[in-house]
Amino acid sequence: MQKNELERFSTLNNLCVLHKIIDLRKQISEWKSEGLSVGLVPTMGGLHNGHGSLIKLASKKCDRVIVSIFINPTQFGDDEDFETYPQTQKSDITLISEAGGDAAFIPNVSEMYPRGFSTKVSVIGLTNMLCGASRPGHFDGVTQVVAKLLNQVSADMAFFGEKDWQQLTIIKRLVRDLDIPTKIVNVATVRDEFGLALSSRNSYLNSSQLEIARKLSSVLQMTAYNIASGGYSSVECAQAMKILLNSGFDKIDYIECRDSHSLEPIERTTEDECRIFAAAYIDNVRLIDNHIVV
């Protein structure tokens, strides 16, 4: 959608659309001068009801909500879907407005990474396993752009979904380590009626592939139950991999049981909270999910 067309459409939806950091900061300053609290919902667009739940919660907890839409190139690998990532700005604007958002920040790449940009932001340790092991550099891109957004918006709260639990954990560490005065709020994963975690990448799947994808959550729930009942996680996770491969998944990136906070591997459950994490492929579509082990 062209910039002028987007602005006309956003006006119809009573949504303020900002493209420049200077205009973003001006708007935030106006809100804060009125004593209003500000919530941030960072996204890459391709919005769905999972994003809607983030925006709705943000609008309950904050006086004003800004949703960023930026497909961040630095968190994609060379063979990943940066060029084809869903871009649905018209429907995104509608969803933001209907969910209670007040503004959308939609910068281009040169606005976020101007010529000469040379700074990296890395969280050591938490980024080395799970998605970090299979997508080298991915979380450096995530922490880089999130640090920039938190600095640009100076939000009182920022809202992230629990589907990306590792990302959520890394961002909480980032905020703590860098003394960023924004409270990170995690929001429960939104699922379809069959349990599939909502994701922008689900739009890549055809109907038969969706049927396969919906087995991921049920297998993880079963695996989590077995581990909670005393099973060894290495055994149960290996069995889960076999089940998913036999169900139509083409590749399993990982299925692992780890501590919910440190992300250290867990072989048998203790009193500490742990989760089962998974990443799996249907064709070239990568799906992730996690379930608490109780």
N, C-alpha and C positions, 0 to 999 in steps of 0.2 A: 504494500500500500504506500502511495506517495505521501510525502510529509504533509502537504496542504490538505489532501483528502483525509488523512488521518486526523488532522486537527479539526476539520469540519465534523467528522464523525464523532470525535470525542466531545465536541461542544453539544451535540445532540444528546449525548449520554451524561452531560453535566460532569465531565471529568477533565481535570487540568492535565495536559500532556506537556512534559518538559523534555528538552533534548540536550541542553547545555548545563554543565555543572554550575556555572554562575547563576543561572535562572533557578536551578534546584535549590541552591543555598539561599537565594533571595526569598523563595517561597517558604522554606523551613524557618528562616529568620522571622518572617512575618507571623507564622503560626506561634513560634515560641515567644515572640514579643507580646502575644495575647494570652500567654500562660497555658498554651495548649500542649499536650503531650503528643509525641510523634512515634508511630510504628512503621517499621520497614518490612516489606515482604520481598526478598530478592528472588527473581525468577529468570529463566531464559526464554520465556514465552511458551507458546504451545499450551496455553493454560487449560486446566480441566477442573473438576470439582474438588480435587485434592488441594489445588491452589486456592480455590474458593473457600475452603475451610480455614486456610491460613489467614486469608483476608478478613473473613467474618470474625475470627477470634481477635485479630488485631484491632478491628473496629470496635469490639466490645471493651478492650483493655486500653485503647488509646483514643485521644480526641480526633486525631487525623492520621490517615494511613496512606503511605506512598508505596507503590509497587514498581519495582525496577524490572525492565525487560531488556536483557542484554545477553546475546549468545556469545559467550566469552571464548575467544579462540585459544587462549592460553591453557585451557583445561582439556583440550582435545588432542589426541595423538594423530600422527600423520595418516593412519589408516582408519580413522573414526569418522563420525557422521556430521562434522561441522558444516559442510556445504549443504547437507540435506536435512538438517535439524528442522523440525516443524516451525513454520512462521505463519501465525494466524492472528495478526494484530487486530483485525476488525473484531473477531469474536473475543479476543483477549480484552479489548477495551470494554465490550459489553459485560463480560464476566466481572471485571474489576469494579465497574460501576454498580452492578446488581449485588455484588457481595459486600459493598460498603466502602470501597476504596475512594480516596479523595483526589489522588494524583497518580500519574504514571510517569516514570523517568525512563526514557527510551533513547539512550545515547548511541552514537555510532562508535566504531572501533577507534577512530582517530581521536575522539573525545576522551575515551577512557585510556588509551595508550598513545599519546602524542609522540611525534618524532623525537627520538632520543631517549625514550623511556627505557630504563635499565635496572629497575629495582625488583627484587624477588622477595617474597614472604614465604617462609617455610616453617612448618611445624615438624620437628624431628621425632621419630619414634612411632607415633600414631599413624603416620602416613606410609609406613613400610610394609604393611600387611593388607590382606583382603584386596580391596580395589586398588590400593596403592601399589601392591606387588604386581598386579596384572596390567595396570595402566600407569607406567612410570611417568612422573611429572604431573599427573592429573591433579593431585591435591595441592601442588605448588600453585597451579593456575587458580584453583578454587580459593585458597587462602589469599592469594594476591588480589583477586577481584573483590572478595568479601571485605578485606581490609580497606580497600578503596571505597567501597559503598558505605561502610560504617563510618568512615571518616567524612565522606561527602554529605551524608544525611544527618549525622549526629543524632541518630534516633534514640529514644528512650528504651525501646524494645525492638528486637528483630525476631522474625518468626520463621522457623524451619521445620520441615516435616520429618517424622521419625522413620520414613522409608529409607532415607539416606542416613542411617544411624551413625555410620563411621564419619561421614561428613559433619554431622551434628556434633559429635564428640570432638572432632578436630577444631571446629569453629569455637566451641566453648573454651578449649585450651588456648586458642589464639587470643580470644578476648581477655582471658585471665592473664596470660603472660604479658600482653602489651598494655594492660590497664585501660582497655577501651571501655568507657562508661555506658555501654549498651547491654541491657539484659537480654540474653538469648532464651527464647521461649520455644520449647519443642511441642509439636502438634501431632496427635495420633495419625497414623497412616489411614487414608481413606481407601476403601476397597469397593469393587463392584459386587453385585449380588452373589457372585460365585467365589469371592475372596481374593480376586486378583488385585494387587496394589495398583492404584491409578498411576499412570506415567505418561508423559508426552510421547515416549517411544512406543507405547501400545498402538498408536495410530499406524505404525508400520505393519502391523500384523493383520493377516486376513482371517476370516471366520474360523477356519480349521486350525490355524496357528493360535488363535485366541483360546480355543478349547484346550490345547496343549498347555498354554501359558497358565491357565487357571489351576493346573495341577501343582504348581510350584508352592503356593501357600498351604495347601492341604498336606503336602508331603513334609513341609517344614514344621507344621503344627504337630504332625505325628512324630517327627524326629525329636522335637522339643519335649513332647510328652514322654517318650521313651527314655530320654536322658534324665528328665526330672524324676523318673521312676527308678533310677539307679543304673541305667545303661551307660556304657563307656561311649563318650562322644565320638571317638575315632571310628568305632564300629558302626554306630548309628548313622554317622555322616556318610560313611562309605556305602551303607545300604541305601541311603537316600539318593546318592548319586546314581546308583544302579537303577533305582525305580524311575527317576526322571529320564534317564537315557532310554529306558525301555518304553517310556510314555511318549517319546517323540522329540525330546530336547536333543539338539545336535551336539552340544558341548557344555560341560560343566566347568566353570571357571574355579569355583570353590564352594564347598559347604563346610562350615566350621562353627564350633561352639567357642565363644569367647566371653570374657568378663565385660559387662555392659559399660564400664567406665574406663578401665585401663586397656581394654581390648586384648588382654593377655589370653592365650589359649587355656581352655578349661577341659580337662579330661572327664572329671566327675563333678557333679554339682556339690556346692557347699552352701553356706548361708549367704554368700555374696551373689548378687543378681548377675545372671548371665543370659546370653542370647545366642540363637542360632542364626548365622549369616549365610547368604547364598547369592551367587551370581551365575547365571546360566544363559545359554544362547539358543534361540530358535532361528535357524538360518543365520543371518548376520546381526540379528537384533539381540542386544544384551539386556537382560532383565535382572534386577536386584530385589531382594526382600530380606526381612528379618523377623524373627518372632522371639518373644521373651520365653525363657525356660522356667516353668513354674511347676 
